[in-house]
Amino acid sequence: MSEAKADDGEADGGDAGGGESTFTVIVAALANLGIAVAKAVAGLISGSSAMLSEAAHSVADTVTEVMLLTALKRSEKPADEDHPLGYGPERYIWAMLASIATFVGGAVFSIYDGVHTLIAGEELGNPLVSYIVLGVAFLLEGYSLRTGVKQVRREASRLRVPDTYYLRHTPDTAVKAVVMEDSAALIGLLLAAGGLLGGQLTGSGVWDGIASCLIGLLLVYVAWVLGRSNAQLLIGRPLPPAVRAGVREELKSVPHIVDVLELTTLIQGPAEIMIAAKVDFRDMATAEEVEWACEEAEAQLRERFPSVRRVYLDPTPGREQRERRERRGRP
């Protein structure tokens, strides 16, 4: 697969619309809410710090999904006088807050509880309830993950890119968060089960404490990856080099456009790309021809890259024109 084709996929990574992402997030939120309550009860009954860490993990995931839903809804608001470029980037602010919630609500509590268990020890209760809850949680988390993975595969197939490439580069951070958090949840469940089993076999709470610390470190990693992705998009992530080359190619193929002197691209949302360029038009082109060339350029860009929402072209003298003007003694 060529790099250009893969990067074209990144450019249009979220063009399927917000409806599917919203459904994916709602499924994850409902699953995590029920799981959090069950884990907390099981943790109190069994005295397992790993189970309590998993409860904190699920609470953090639920808060995360609520923030992601807020992000999806607020980013869909149309452009207005106060926000002429729309509200697309607002989703990344809420998604950044969601990654912080994962870190504070899940990772910090899990590591603290694990270290406390390693230092102070714990009394082991009946783990049967915990095993039952872990089994049910595994099924629910698996279903939630399946929903997210299906969306990823569908979009990756539509864009003809590998699933992992789409997940790594997509600007749709909502579905990325769901897939990563549900994957971490399944790993966390296995760690919690391992801690319970270790405690049963040895009679020591050390294994439970270690499992709790590992769950916390896992959440630190997830929070860091999601936070970094959203930070890049908030700062302003351009289209990848191969896509920028494709944009130049489309612009230069338009009649009366001689060269693209400067090109600026910006990803404003999963289905929102802005393109601004300084363009050198043919010297003898009339004002009407320049206007229609701008219209044709925007139409071609939208056809090739459906996520393009805004195109701004600035007619700018080329190098030869500037040199001629300088030779005439004009500034």
Secondary structure, 3 states (H helix, E strand, C coil): CCHHHHHHHHHCCCCCCHHHHHHHHHHHHHHHHHHHHHHHHHHHHHCCHHHHHHHHHHHHHHHHHHHHHHHHHHHCCCCCCCCCCCCCCHHHHHHHHHHHHHHHHHHHHHHHHHHHHHHHCCCCCCCHHHHHHHHHHHHHHHHHHHHHHHHHHHHHHHHCCCHHHHHHHCCCHHHHHHHHHHHHHHHHHHHHHHHHHHHHHHCCCHHHHHHHHHHHHHHHHHHHHHHHHHHHHHHCCCCCHHHHHHHHHHHHCCCCEEEEEEEEEEEEECCEEEEEEEEEECCCCCHHHHHHHHHHHHHHHHHHCCCEEEEEEEECCCHHHHHHHHHCCCC
